[in-house]
Amino acid sequence: MKICSLLPSGTEILFALGLGEQIVGVSDLCVYPPEARSKHVVSRSKIDAEVLTSDQVEELVQRLLSTGESPYELDNDWLRDNSPDVVLTQDLCFFCEVDAGQVHEAVEGMVDPPKVLVLQPKTVSQVFESIVQIGDACGAAAQAKVLVKGLNERVEALTRLLEGTEHSPRVFSLEGINPIVIGGHWIPDLLRLAGGRQEMFPPGSPAVRAKWEEICEWAPEKLFIDLCSSDLARNQREIPWLANQPGWEDIPAVRTGEVYLLDHVYFSMPGPRIIDGLEILAQLTHPQLFSENIMPNTVLKLDADAARVCPTGGIGVCFRPFPA
């Protein structure tokens, strides 16, 4: 079988199911596992968040929206010439990856068109369902059931430890800064499962723009910043804008140093690693119950004591590796 995955999460799932050798095409954002980098790139993003600032990304996004131009370049000729059996795409976010409409248009009229599998999970349980969908479509149904069973067992083990917890701290997640974007879709689910309380946006809510005043009013005791498509280095470059907003120092999470920068790969891609993300959030939310869930170079923590004397990007805010 020849499979073309235009989703980082889809590619991750395919490799987890042992189908890596059957992948013939990927998007330029499919970089995990490392073997994915050797596959032919069929779709490329016009927005490089690794090098652009939030202001620049916003300007480019607005230009694309105003012209109706797709943020992705899809190699239609390659699709026709190589005729994959299955193409994985999404219909969840116009800017996250090439969408289903563009893919359907590309394969229309092919003599032997591929099965186009459109994935759009919005909660943790739906992420598991998408793994089963991929397994069914790609001849790996049994492997998918085993994978989902193992992921469910990790969730159940975590929730058992949280039973009877007396305090669920107020939490909040941001996946965009300038403009501010909440962590949507499965992120509210992860926050809830990790033992946090976030009542502003229920599980499955879309990632929408929010007003800074709303976050200040919620007064989170834990603030998680996992900017979409951003590693820790980019998170650090963007955080000064947020720390300059009125009321930043009054937020309980800021006063106590409970602000965390998180590597987005465990949160923005709805594949197996979101359960790693869940375990990370559980340890940050309830450190008295969990330990050793956080891998090196995954989390940075606000140093509240040094916040006014350690400038980062020209502002008095300092983050340190966590755990130290």
Contacts in CASP RR format, 6 or more apart in sequence:
PFRMAT RR
TARGET T0000
AUTHOR 0000-0000-0000
METHOD contacts of the structure
MODEL  1
MKICSLLPSGTEILFALGLGEQIVGVSDLCVYPPEARSKHVVSRSKIDAE
VLTSDQVEELVQRLLSTGESPYELDNDWLRDNSPDVVLTQDLCFFCEVDA
GQVHEAVEGMVDPPKVLVLQPKTVSQVFESIVQIGDACGAAAQAKVLVKG
LNERVEALTRLLEGTEHSPRVFSLEGINPIVIGGHWIPDLLRLAGGRQEM
FPPGSPAVRAKWEEICEWAPEKLFIDLCSSDLARNQREIPWLANQPGWED
IPAVRTGEVYLLDHVYFSMPGPRIIDGLEILAQLTHPQLFSENIMPNTVL
KLDADAARVCPTGGIGVCFRPFPA
1 19 0 8 1.000
1 22 0 8 1.000
1 85 0 8 1.000
1 86 0 8 1.000
1 138 0 8 1.000
1 139 0 8 1.000
2 22 0 8 1.000
2 24 0 8 1.000
2 82 0 8 1.000
2 83 0 8 1.000
2 84 0 8 1.000
2 85 0 8 1.000
2 86 0 8 1.000
3 14 0 8 1.000
3 19 0 8 1.000
3 22 0 8 1.000
3 23 0 8 1.000
3 24 0 8 1.000
3 25 0 8 1.000
3 84 0 8 1.000
3 85 0 8 1.000
3 86 0 8 1.000
3 87 0 8 1.000
3 88 0 8 1.000
3 138 0 8 1.000
4 23 0 8 1.000
4 24 0 8 1.000
4 25 0 8 1.000
4 26 0 8 1.000
4 42 0 8 1.000
4 79 0 8 1.000
4 82 0 8 1.000
4 84 0 8 1.000
4 86 0 8 1.000
4 87 0 8 1.000
4 88 0 8 1.000
4 114 0 8 1.000
5 11 0 8 1.000
5 14 0 8 1.000
5 23 0 8 1.000
5 25 0 8 1.000
5 26 0 8 1.000
5 27 0 8 1.000
5 30 0 8 1.000
5 87 0 8 1.000
5 88 0 8 1.000
6 26 0 8 1.000
6 27 0 8 1.000
6 42 0 8 1.000
6 43 0 8 1.000
6 74 0 8 1.000
6 87 0 8 1.000
6 88 0 8 1.000
6 89 0 8 1.000
6 90 0 8 1.000
6 97 0 8 1.000
6 98 0 8 1.000
6 103 0 8 1.000
7 27 0 8 1.000
7 30 0 8 1.000
7 88 0 8 1.000
7 89 0 8 1.000
7 90 0 8 1.000
7 97 0 8 1.000
7 119 0 8 1.000
8 27 0 8 1.000
8 29 0 8 1.000
8 30 0 8 1.000
8 31 0 8 1.000
8 32 0 8 1.000
8 97 0 8 1.000
8 269 0 8 1.000
9 119 0 8 1.000
9 130 0 8 1.000
9 269 0 8 1.000
9 270 0 8 1.000
9 271 0 8 1.000
10 30 0 8 1.000
10 88 0 8 1.000
10 119 0 8 1.000
10 134 0 8 1.000
10 271 0 8 1.000
11 23 0 8 1.000
11 26 0 8 1.000
11 27 0 8 1.000
11 30 0 8 1.000
11 32 0 8 1.000
11 36 0 8 1.000
11 39 0 8 1.000
11 88 0 8 1.000
12 32 0 8 1.000
12 33 0 8 1.000
12 36 0 8 1.000
12 269 0 8 1.000
12 271 0 8 1.000
12 272 0 8 1.000
12 273 0 8 1.000
13 130 0 8 1.000
13 131 0 8 1.000
13 134 0 8 1.000
13 271 0 8 1.000
13 272 0 8 1.000
14 20 0 8 1.000
14 22 0 8 1.000
14 23 0 8 1.000
14 88 0 8 1.000
14 134 0 8 1.000
14 138 0 8 1.000
15 23 0 8 1.000
15 33 0 8 1.000
15 35 0 8 1.000
15 36 0 8 1.000
16 131 0 8 1.000
16 147 0 8 1.000
16 272 0 8 1.000
17 131 0 8 1.000
17 134 0 8 1.000
17 135 0 8 1.000
17 138 0 8 1.000
17 140 0 8 1.000
17 143 0 8 1.000
17 144 0 8 1.000
17 147 0 8 1.000
18 140 0 8 1.000
18 143 0 8 1.000
19 138 0 8 1.000
19 140 0 8 1.000
20 35 0 8 1.000
22 138 0 8 1.000
23 36 0 8 1.000
23 39 0 8 1.000
24 39 0 8 1.000
24 40 0 8 1.000
24 82 0 8 1.000
24 84 0 8 1.000
25 39 0 8 1.000
25 40 0 8 1.000
25 41 0 8 1.000
25 42 0 8 1.000
25 82 0 8 1.000
25 84 0 8 1.000
26 36 0 8 1.000
26 39 0 8 1.000
26 40 0 8 1.000
26 41 0 8 1.000
26 42 0 8 1.000
26 43 0 8 1.000
27 41 0 8 1.000
27 42 0 8 1.000
27 43 0 8 1.000
27 44 0 8 1.000
27 45 0 8 1.000
27 72 0 8 1.000
27 97 0 8 1.000
27 98 0 8 1.000
28 41 0 8 1.000
28 43 0 8 1.000
28 44 0 8 1.000
28 45 0 8 1.000
29 45 0 8 1.000
29 97 0 8 1.000
29 229 0 8 1.000
30 36 0 8 1.000
30 37 0 8 1.000
30 39 0 8 1.000
31 37 0 8 1.000
32 265 0 8 1.000
32 269 0 8 1.000
32 273 0 8 1.000
40 78 0 8 1.000
41 75 0 8 1.000
42 74 0 8 1.000
42 75 0 8 1.000
42 78 0 8 1.000
42 79 0 8 1.000
43 72 0 8 1.000
43 73 0 8 1.000
43 74 0 8 1.000
43 75 0 8 1.000
43 97 0 8 1.000
43 98 0 8 1.000
44 72 0 8 1.000
44 73 0 8 1.000
45 71 0 8 1.000
45 72 0 8 1.000
46 60 0 8 1.000
46 64 0 8 1.000
46 71 0 8 1.000
46 72 0 8 1.000
46 73 0 8 1.000
47 57 0 8 1.000
47 60 0 8 1.000
47 61 0 8 1.000
47 64 0 8 1.000
47 71 0 8 1.000
47 95 0 8 1.000
49 57 0 8 1.000
49 228 0 8 1.000
49 229 0 8 1.000
49 230 0 8 1.000
49 234 0 8 1.000
50 229 0 8 1.000
50 230 0 8 1.000
50 231 0 8 1.000
50 234 0 8 1.000
52 60 0 8 1.000
53 237 0 8 1.000
53 238 0 8 1.000
54 176 0 8 1.000
54 177 0 8 1.000
54 178 0 8 1.000
54 179 0 8 1.000
54 238 0 8 1.000
54 241 0 8 1.000
55 178 0 8 1.000
58 178 0 8 1.000
58 179 0 8 1.000
61 71 0 8 1.000
61 95 0 8 1.000
63 69 0 8 1.000
64 70 0 8 1.000
64 71 0 8 1.000
70 98 0 8 1.000
70 99 0 8 1.000
70 102 0 8 1.000
71 94 0 8 1.000
71 95 0 8 1.000
72 97 0 8 1.000
72 98 0 8 1.000
72 102 0 8 1.000
74 98 0 8 1.000
74 102 0 8 1.000
74 103 0 8 1.000
74 106 0 8 1.000
76 106 0 8 1.000
79 87 0 8 1.000
79 106 0 8 1.000
79 107 0 8 1.000
79 110 0 8 1.000
79 114 0 8 1.000
80 106 0 8 1.000
80 107 0 8 1.000
80 110 0 8 1.000
83 110 0 8 1.000
83 111 0 8 1.000
83 112 0 8 1.000
83 114 0 8 1.000
84 114 0 8 1.000
85 114 0 8 1.000
85 115 0 8 1.000
86 114 0 8 1.000
86 115 0 8 1.000
86 116 0 8 1.000
86 117 0 8 1.000
86 137 0 8 1.000
86 138 0 8 1.000
87 103 0 8 1.000
87 107 0 8 1.000
87 114 0 8 1.000
87 115 0 8 1.000
87 116 0 8 1.000
87 117 0 8 1.000
88 117 0 8 1.000
88 119 0 8 1.000
88 134 0 8 1.000
89 97 0 8 1.000
89 98 0 8 1.000
89 99 0 8 1.000
89 100 0 8 1.000
89 103 0 8 1.000
89 116 0 8 1.000
89 117 0 8 1.000
89 118 0 8 1.000
89 119 0 8 1.000
90 96 0 8 1.000
90 97 0 8 1.000
90 99 0 8 1.000
90 100 0 8 1.000
90 118 0 8 1.000
90 119 0 8 1.000
90 120 0 8 1.000
91 99 0 8 1.000
91 100 0 8 1.000
91 101 0 8 1.000
91 118 0 8 1.000
91 120 0 8 1.000
92 119 0 8 1.000
92 120 0 8 1.000
92 121 0 8 1.000
92 122 0 8 1.000
92 185 0 8 1.000
93 207 0 8 1.000
96 228 0 8 1.000
96 268 0 8 1.000
100 116 0 8 1.000
100 118 0 8 1.000
103 116 0 8 1.000
104 116 0 8 1.000
107 113 0 8 1.000
107 114 0 8 1.000
107 116 0 8 1.000
115 137 0 8 1.000
117 133 0 8 1.000
117 134 0 8 1.000
117 137 0 8 1.000
119 130 0 8 1.000
119 133 0 8 1.000
119 134 0 8 1.000
119 270 0 8 1.000
121 127 0 8 1.000
121 129 0 8 1.000
121 130 0 8 1.000
121 185 0 8 1.000
121 186 0 8 1.000
121 270 0 8 1.000
122 185 0 8 1.000
122 186 0 8 1.000
122 203 0 8 1.000
122 204 0 8 1.000
123 185 0 8 1.000
123 186 0 8 1.000
123 189 0 8 1.000
123 203 0 8 1.000
123 204 0 8 1.000
124 155 0 8 1.000
124 186 0 8 1.000
124 189 0 8 1.000
124 190 0 8 1.000
124 193 0 8 1.000
124 203 0 8 1.000
124 274 0 8 1.000
124 278 0 8 1.000
126 186 0 8 1.000
127 186 0 8 1.000
127 270 0 8 1.000
127 271 0 8 1.000
127 274 0 8 1.000
128 148 0 8 1.000
128 151 0 8 1.000
128 152 0 8 1.000
130 270 0 8 1.000
130 271 0 8 1.000
131 144 0 8 1.000
131 147 0 8 1.000
131 148 0 8 1.000
131 151 0 8 1.000
131 271 0 8 1.000
131 272 0 8 1.000
132 141 0 8 1.000
132 144 0 8 1.000
132 145 0 8 1.000
132 148 0 8 1.000
134 140 0 8 1.000
134 144 0 8 1.000
135 141 0 8 1.000
135 143 0 8 1.000
135 144 0 8 1.000
136 144 0 8 1.000
147 272 0 8 1.000
151 272 0 8 1.000
151 275 0 8 1.000
154 275 0 8 1.000
154 278 0 8 1.000
154 279 0 8 1.000
155 193 0 8 1.000
155 275 0 8 1.000
155 278 0 8 1.000
158 193 0 8 1.000
158 194 0 8 1.000
158 278 0 8 1.000
158 279 0 8 1.000
158 282 0 8 1.000
158 290 0 8 1.000
159 193 0 8 1.000
161 282 0 8 1.000
161 289 0 8 1.000
161 290 0 8 1.000
162 194 0 8 1.000
162 195 0 8 1.000
162 282 0 8 1.000
162 286 0 8 1.000
162 289 0 8 1.000
165 195 0 8 1.000
165 286 0 8 1.000
165 289 0 8 1.000
168 195 0 8 1.000
168 196 0 8 1.000
168 197 0 8 1.000
169 196 0 8 1.000
169 197 0 8 1.000
169 220 0 8 1.000
169 221 0 8 1.000
169 222 0 8 1.000
169 285 0 8 1.000
170 196 0 8 1.000
170 197 0 8 1.000
170 198 0 8 1.000
170 218 0 8 1.000
170 219 0 8 1.000
170 220 0 8 1.000
170 221 0 8 1.000
170 222 0 8 1.000
170 252 0 8 1.000
171 191 0 8 1.000
171 194 0 8 1.000
171 196 0 8 1.000
171 197 0 8 1.000
171 198 0 8 1.000
171 220 0 8 1.000
171 221 0 8 1.000
171 222 0 8 1.000
171 223 0 8 1.000
171 224 0 8 1.000
171 285 0 8 1.000
172 182 0 8 1.000
172 198 0 8 1.000
172 200 0 8 1.000
172 215 0 8 1.000
172 218 0 8 1.000
172 220 0 8 1.000
172 222 0 8 1.000
172 223 0 8 1.000
172 224 0 8 1.000
172 253 0 8 1.000
173 182 0 8 1.000
173 183 0 8 1.000
173 184 0 8 1.000
173 187 0 8 1.000
173 188 0 8 1.000
173 191 0 8 1.000
173 198 0 8 1.000
173 224 0 8 1.000
173 225 0 8 1.000
173 226 0 8 1.000
173 267 0 8 1.000
174 180 0 8 1.000
174 181 0 8 1.000
174 182 0 8 1.000
174 183 0 8 1.000
174 215 0 8 1.000
174 223 0 8 1.000
174 224 0 8 1.000
174 225 0 8 1.000
174 226 0 8 1.000
174 227 0 8 1.000
174 242 0 8 1.000
175 181 0 8 1.000
175 182 0 8 1.000
175 183 0 8 1.000
175 184 0 8 1.000
175 187 0 8 1.000
175 207 0 8 1.000
175 226 0 8 1.000
175 227 0 8 1.000
175 228 0 8 1.000
175 264 0 8 1.000
175 267 0 8 1.000
175 268 0 8 1.000
176 183 0 8 1.000
176 227 0 8 1.000
176 228 0 8 1.000
177 225 0 8 1.000
177 227 0 8 1.000
177 238 0 8 1.000
177 239 0 8 1.000
177 241 0 8 1.000
177 242 0 8 1.000
178 238 0 8 1.000
178 241 0 8 1.000
178 242 0 8 1.000
179 209 0 8 1.000
180 209 0 8 1.000
180 210 0 8 1.000
180 211 0 8 1.000
180 212 0 8 1.000
180 215 0 8 1.000
180 242 0 8 1.000
181 207 0 8 1.000
181 208 0 8 1.000
181 209 0 8 1.000
181 210 0 8 1.000
181 228 0 8 1.000
182 200 0 8 1.000
182 201 0 8 1.000
182 205 0 8 1.000
182 207 0 8 1.000
182 208 0 8 1.000
182 209 0 8 1.000
182 210 0 8 1.000
183 201 0 8 1.000
183 207 0 8 1.000
183 226 0 8 1.000
184 201 0 8 1.000
184 204 0 8 1.000
184 205 0 8 1.000
184 206 0 8 1.000
184 207 0 8 1.000
184 208 0 8 1.000
185 204 0 8 1.000
185 205 0 8 1.000
185 206 0 8 1.000
185 207 0 8 1.000
185 270 0 8 1.000
186 203 0 8 1.000
186 204 0 8 1.000
186 270 0 8 1.000
186 274 0 8 1.000
187 207 0 8 1.000
187 226 0 8 1.000
187 267 0 8 1.000
188 198 0 8 1.000
188 201 0 8 1.000
188 202 0 8 1.000
188 203 0 8 1.000
188 204 0 8 1.000
188 205 0 8 1.000
189 203 0 8 1.000
189 204 0 8 1.000
190 267 0 8 1.000
190 274 0 8 1.000
190 277 0 8 1.000
190 278 0 8 1.000
190 281 0 8 1.000
191 198 0 8 1.000
191 224 0 8 1.000
191 281 0 8 1.000
191 285 0 8 1.000
192 198 0 8 1.000
192 203 0 8 1.000
193 278 0 8 1.000
193 282 0 8 1.000
194 278 0 8 1.000
194 281 0 8 1.000
194 282 0 8 1.000
194 284 0 8 1.000
194 285 0 8 1.000
194 286 0 8 1.000
195 282 0 8 1.000
195 285 0 8 1.000
195 286 0 8 1.000
196 222 0 8 1.000
196 285 0 8 1.000
198 218 0 8 1.000
198 220 0 8 1.000
200 214 0 8 1.000
200 218 0 8 1.000
201 208 0 8 1.000
207 228 0 8 1.000
212 245 0 8 1.000
212 246 0 8 1.000
215 223 0 8 1.000
215 251 0 8 1.000
216 247 0 8 1.000
216 250 0 8 1.000
216 251 0 8 1.000
219 251 0 8 1.000
219 252 0 8 1.000
220 251 0 8 1.000
220 252 0 8 1.000
220 253 0 8 1.000
221 252 0 8 1.000
221 253 0 8 1.000
221 256 0 8 1.000
221 258 0 8 1.000
222 253 0 8 1.000
222 258 0 8 1.000
222 260 0 8 1.000
222 284 0 8 1.000
222 285 0 8 1.000
223 251 0 8 1.000
223 253 0 8 1.000
223 254 0 8 1.000
223 258 0 8 1.000
223 259 0 8 1.000
223 260 0 8 1.000
224 260 0 8 1.000
224 262 0 8 1.000
224 281 0 8 1.000
224 284 0 8 1.000
225 235 0 8 1.000
225 239 0 8 1.000
225 242 0 8 1.000
225 259 0 8 1.000
225 260 0 8 1.000
225 261 0 8 1.000
225 262 0 8 1.000
226 235 0 8 1.000
226 261 0 8 1.000
226 262 0 8 1.000
226 263 0 8 1.000
226 264 0 8 1.000
226 266 0 8 1.000
226 267 0 8 1.000
226 268 0 8 1.000
227 234 0 8 1.000
227 235 0 8 1.000
227 238 0 8 1.000
227 264 0 8 1.000
228 264 0 8 1.000
228 268 0 8 1.000
229 264 0 8 1.000
229 268 0 8 1.000
230 238 0 8 1.000
230 264 0 8 1.000
231 263 0 8 1.000
231 264 0 8 1.000
232 261 0 8 1.000
232 263 0 8 1.000
232 297 0 8 1.000
232 298 0 8 1.000
232 300 0 8 1.000
235 261 0 8 1.000
235 262 0 8 1.000
235 300 0 8 1.000
236 261 0 8 1.000
236 300 0 8 1.000
236 312 0 8 1.000
236 319 0 8 1.000
237 313 0 8 1.000
239 261 0 8 1.000
239 312 0 8 1.000
239 317 0 8 1.000
239 319 0 8 1.000
240 312 0 8 1.000
240 313 0 8 1.000
240 314 0 8 1.000
240 315 0 8 1.000
240 317 0 8 1.000
242 248 0 8 1.000
243 315 0 8 1.000
243 316 0 8 1.000
243 317 0 8 1.000
244 315 0 8 1.000
248 254 0 8 1.000
249 255 0 8 1.000
249 307 0 8 1.000
252 258 0 8 1.000
253 259 0 8 1.000
254 302 0 8 1.000
254 304 0 8 1.000
254 307 0 8 1.000
255 304 0 8 1.000
256 304 0 8 1.000
257 301 0 8 1.000
257 302 0 8 1.000
257 303 0 8 1.000
257 304 0 8 1.000
257 307 0 8 1.000
258 284 0 8 1.000
258 302 0 8 1.000
259 301 0 8 1.000
259 302 0 8 1.000
260 284 0 8 1.000
260 299 0 8 1.000
260 300 0 8 1.000
260 301 0 8 1.000
260 302 0 8 1.000
260 322 0 8 1.000
261 299 0 8 1.000
261 300 0 8 1.000
261 301 0 8 1.000
261 319 0 8 1.000
262 277 0 8 1.000
262 280 0 8 1.000
262 298 0 8 1.000
262 299 0 8 1.000
263 297 0 8 1.000
263 298 0 8 1.000
263 299 0 8 1.000
265 273 0 8 1.000
266 273 0 8 1.000
266 274 0 8 1.000
266 276 0 8 1.000
266 277 0 8 1.000
266 280 0 8 1.000
266 298 0 8 1.000
267 274 0 8 1.000
267 277 0 8 1.000
276 295 0 8 1.000
279 290 0 8 1.000
279 293 0 8 1.000
280 293 0 8 1.000
280 294 0 8 1.000
280 298 0 8 1.000
280 299 0 8 1.000
282 289 0 8 1.000
282 290 0 8 1.000
282 293 0 8 1.000
283 290 0 8 1.000
283 291 0 8 1.000
283 292 0 8 1.000
283 293 0 8 1.000
283 294 0 8 1.000
284 294 0 8 1.000
284 299 0 8 1.000
294 322 0 8 1.000
294 323 0 8 1.000
296 321 0 8 1.000
297 321 0 8 1.000
299 321 0 8 1.000
299 322 0 8 1.000
299 323 0 8 1.000
300 319 0 8 1.000
300 320 0 8 1.000
300 321 0 8 1.000
300 322 0 8 1.000
301 319 0 8 1.000
301 320 0 8 1.000
301 321 0 8 1.000
301 322 0 8 1.000
302 317 0 8 1.000
302 318 0 8 1.000
302 319 0 8 1.000
303 310 0 8 1.000
303 318 0 8 1.000
303 319 0 8 1.000
303 320 0 8 1.000
306 318 0 8 1.000
307 316 0 8 1.000
307 317 0 8 1.000
307 318 0 8 1.000
308 316 0 8 1.000
309 316 0 8 1.000
309 318 0 8 1.000
310 316 0 8 1.000
310 317 0 8 1.000
310 318 0 8 1.000
311 317 0 8 1.000
311 318 0 8 1.000
312 318 0 8 1.000
312 319 0 8 1.000
END
